Amino acid sequence: MTSRIEKIESEVMQLSAEEAAFHAWFTEYDFNAWDRQIEADAKAGKLDHLADEAMREYEAG
């Protein structure tokens, strides 16, 4: 049985050059989703340990 993801992958591979504009749209959509997730994680303090570690390494030279 073909999964939904496999069906989507197959459809994307069959896009015409004109329809391939979907790639640019999806890339932008994906980048924006990633940015929103990073922002939410930062606001929630989930990245604080990384910032602390970076500061310790910076101060240590």
Helices and strands as residue ranges (DSSP letters): H 4-13, H 21-43, H 48-60
